[in-house]
Amino acid sequence: MNINNAVALVTGAGSGLGLATTQALVKAGARVVAVDLNESRLNQSVSSLGSAVRARKVDVSDESDVQAAVNLAQEAFGALHVAINCAGILGPCKTLSKSEVFPLALWNQVIAVNLTGTFNVIRHASLAMSRNEANADGERGVIVNTSSGAAWQGQMGQAAYSASKAAVMGLTLPVARDLASHGIRVVTIAPGLFETGMSADMPAKVAERMLDHSLLFPRRMGRPEEFASMVQHVIDNPYLNATTLSLDGGFR
């Protein structure tokens, strides 16, 4: 799909991977509805991008919020061609810690944002995309989800996060099959350790150990613009579908 003049919805757009993706898409000629739960951070982050962006506070786990964001894309820019799911939370907690069990409320919150929120965007965005006129390849839309290397190699305290990200990976193929007849592709990216707010909360010794012993090359954290570049390639390449792409510097 041609990014130039496409209309995209990006969740988690106030920082990190979502912000870098929003910036890259605008630079490539797209118009973007940028959403995030942190409204003040979002407005500050995208204020320099001008009229190509509409910002809105959205809780991706809330159906009415997501529906309103999709409606905004159609009302402001006339259609919706691309949806990028970057919203997510860590919710770190051990299964047992100091004789206390993992709080079920925290588990439910992580699943609600990372998994249910992703599917919430998928279902409403895909309905809007199904109404688009197909291009020469018969394509009407592209959905890009964000999983994580933690889906395979979760660390201590990441039970909820890893489970949610593995589930995002798991829904990729069946959803792509569901939407194939509508000309909508579905691809998931599984980033490794990236320079984002999430990694900033990681203890320095843990991050240092992972960089020194778990990465092949390059031995550094990924940069948000590298994730954004992968998103652009997924959108551009019509033969990428129903798969998960690792973007992790060979993390093992």
N, C-alpha and C positions, 0 to 999 in steps of 0.2 A: 504494500500500500504506500502511496506517495504521501510522505509526511507533510509536504508543503500544502497549506490550505486545509489540512485535516483538522478535525476537532477532537480534542482529547480530554479525558477526565483523569486527574492524578490525585490519589489519596496519599495522606501523609506528606503533603507538599510543603509543609512549613519548615522542613529541615532535612538534612541527610540525603538519602537516596531519592526521595520524592522531590525535594527542591532541585537537586541536580538534574533530574529527569525533566522537570518543568522548564528549567532554563534551557536545556538542550533542545527540547521540542519547539519552544518559542523561537530560538535561534534558527531552527530548520524551517520555520515558516508556519508552524501549527498555531492554532488557537486553543487555549487550555482553560478548563475549569479546575482550579486548584483548591483542594479541600484539606482541612486539618481540624482536629479537635481544639488545638490551641489557636484561637482566632487572632490574638494580638501578634504572636510570633509569625503566623501565616501572612498577615497583612504587611508586616515589616519586611518579610523575606521576599515577597513578590511585587512589592510596590514599584520597583524599578523596571518591571517588565511591560508596563504600559497597558494599552487597550487590548492587547492580545490575550490578557488573562482576566478571568473573573474569579475572585476569592470568596469562599464561603465556609463557615464553620459547620463541620459535619462529624457526627458520630457514626462510623461505618456500621456499627452493630444495630443502629436504629433504622428501621425500614423507611420511615417518612423522611428522615434526613437524606438518605441515599436517593430516594425518589425525587426529592427536591433538587438535588445536585444534577441528576440526569435531566430533569426538566429545564434547569438553568442553561445547560449546554445547548439544548434544542432551541430555547427561547432567545438566547444571546447570540448564538452562532449558527443556528439553523439545522444542526444534526449532531450526531455523536458517532465517531468512527473508531476511536481508540480508548481503552480503559486500562490504566496502570495502577495496580494495587500495591502500594508501598506502606500503608498504615500498619503499624504493629507495635506490640509492647513485649517486654521481656518477662516480667513477673517472676524474678528469681526467688527460689525457695527450695530447700531440701525436703524430700519426702518425709523425713523425720529430722527434727532439729531441737535439741535441748528438751527432749521428751514431749515435744509438740508435733502434731501431724500437720501436713501441708493443708492450709485453710482452703476449704472447698470454694469459698467465695473468690479467692484469688485465681484458682484453677478456672472457674467459670468465666472470670473476666478476661483471662488470656485467650481462652477458646472463643469467646464472644467477639473480640477484636480481630484476632489473627485468622481465625477460620470462618466463623459466621459472617464477620464483616467482609471478608474477601468474597464469599459466595453471594452475599447481599448485593455487592457491586456487580458481580458477574451477571446475576439474573436480571437486574433492572437495566444495566447497560446493554446486554444482549438483545433485550426486547426493542430498545431504541435502534440498535444497529440493524436489526432484521428488517427495518422499514427503509433502510438506505437503498439507493439505486446501486446495483452491483457494478464493479469496474470490469475491465476486459477479462480478468481472471475469474470473474464471478464472486469476487470478494466484497463483503459488506462491512467487515469490522475485524479488529484485532484486540484481544485481551491478554495482558501480560501480568502475571501474578508474581509475588515475591515469596519464595520459600526460604531456606537457609541450609548451610552446611550442617547445622545442628540437627537437621532431620535425620542425618546419618550418624553424626559424631557429636551428639549432645554432651555437654559438660555437666559437672556436678551442679545441682540446683536448677537445671533446665528441663525438668520433666514436662511441665505444661507447655513451655515454649517449643521444645523439640516435637512434642506430640502434635501441636497445632501446625507446625511447619511441615511435618511429614504428611499430615492430612491435606494440606494445600497441594503438595506434590501428588498425592493420591487422587485428588479430584480432577487433575489436569486432563488425563486421557478420557474419562467418561464424559466430562463436560465438552471436550473437543468433539467427541462423537455425537453428543446431543446437538451441537450447533453447526456441524458440518453442512447440513442441508441448507442452512441459512447463509453460508459463505462467511462464517466467523471462525477465525483461528484462535487457539488458546495455547499459550506457552508460559512456562514458569521458569524463573531464574532463581538459582540457589546461590546467593553470595556467601563468601566466607567472612573473614574478619575484615571489616571495613572501617574507615575513619568516619564514624557517625556518633551521635549522642549515646547510642547503645554501648559502643565500645568504650566510650569515655567513662562509663560507669563501672567498667571492669577493673578490678584491682591491678595495679601496675605490674606486680610480679607475675600474675597470671598471664597478662598480655605479652610480657617479655618472654616468658617461657614458651608460649605458643608460637611467637614469631621466630624464636631461635631454633625450635626443635620440630615444629609441625608443618612449616612451609617449605616448599621446594625452591621456587624462584618465581618472581622476586621476593626476597625476604622482607616484606613490609606489608602494612595493611593496604587493602584495596582503597582506591579513591572513588568518591561518589560519581565523578564524571566518567569513570570506567564502567560503572553500572549503567549510567545513562546512555553510553555508547552502545552497550549490548541491547538495551531497549530499542534504540533506533534501528539496530540491525534486524531485530525481530520484526519490527514494523515493516521495514524495507523488503525483507526476504519472504516471498509468498510461499516458499516450500518448507518453512519452519512451522511445525504444528504438532500439538499433542505430545510435547516432550518437556523435560526439565533440563536446563543448561546450568552446569556448575561454573561459577566464576569465583575461584578461590585460591589461585596461585599454587595449585597442587596441594592444598592443605590435607594432611593425614595425621 
